[in-house]
C-alpha cells in the first residue's frame, strides 16, 4: 500500500468542503457522448466482488453491520476490521488494482441503485485513476465521482465510503440544473451591463 500512498502524497488537500460544488465546465451533448461511454456495472466483476466480500465475512468471522452486503458501512468495515480486506485479498494473490476495482464496483453499484448515478468509462481521463466515473445528472447539472480513485483513498485510510455518501446526500439537493446555471449567468451578465 505504500506505493499507493506515494501516488497521493503530493496531494495534501484534505479539507472537507460542505459548500455546493463549483462549476468546473460546460460540455455539449456531442462532446459528452464522444468522451464518455456508459458501462454496465454488472458486466464488470460485480458478482465476483460480492463473493469476495461474503467470503471475507465468513473466513474472518466478522458480522456485517448492514444487511445490504455492499452498503458503505459494510465496505468501510471490511477495509478496517482485522485482517483487513487488502491483506485478505492478498492471501489469494490478488493484485492491488483488482482489490481496488472490487471495492469500486461494489460502491458504484450502491450509488447507482440508491441515488441514480450512471457509470461511465472516460476516454480522456484527466488523471490516471479516473478512467471510471460515476455521474449524477440533475437536468444538465452533473455531479461526478471517481470510484477507483476514491476506493484507493479508503484503502489508504484517507477517507470512508460512508462519509462520501453523507456528502452526496447533502450535495444532491443543492446541485443546480443547467437551466439554473444559465439563469444565473444571464443575471450576472445583466448586473455587469448595468454597472
C-alpha positions, 0 to 999 in steps of 0.5 A, a space after each residue: 500500500 505504500 506505493 499507493 500512498 506515494 501516488 497521493 502524497 503530493 496531494 495534501 488537500 484534505 479539507 472537507 468542503 460542505 459548500 455546493 460544488 463549483 462549476 468546473 465546465 460546460 460540455 455539449 451533448 456531442 462532446 459528452 457522448 464522444 468522451 464518455 461511454 456508459 458501462 454496465 456495472 454488472 458486466 464488470 466483476 460485480 458478482 465476483 466482488 460480492 463473493 469476495 466480500 461474503 467470503 471475507 465475512 465468513 473466513 474472518 468471522 466478522 458480522 456485517 453491520 448492514 444487511 445490504 452486503 455492499 452498503 458503505 458501512 459494510 465496505 468501510 468495515 471490511 477495509 478496517 476490521 482485522 485482517 483487513 480486506 487488502 491483506 485478505 485479498 492478498 492471501 489469494 494473490 490478488 493484485 492491488 488494482 483488482 482489490 481496488 476495482 472490487 471495492 469500486 464496483 461494489 460502491 458504484 453499484 450502491 450509488 447507482 441503485 440508491 441515488 441514480 448515478 450512471 457509470 461511465 468509462 472516460 476516454 480522456 481521463 484527466 488523471 490516471 485513476 479516473 478512467 471510471 466515473 460515476 455521474 449524477 445528472 440533475 437536468 444538465 447539472 452533473 455531479 461526478 465521482 471517481 470510484 477507483 480513485 476514491 476506493 484507493 483513498 479508503 484503502 489508504 485510510 484517507 477517507 470512508 465510503 460512508 462519509 462520501 455518501 453523507 456528502 452526496 446526500 447533502 450535495 444532491 439537493 443543492 446541485 443546480 440544473 443547467 437551466 439554473 446555471 444559465 439563469 444565473 449567468 444571464 443575471 450576472 451578465 445583466 448586473 455587469 451591463 448595468 454597472 
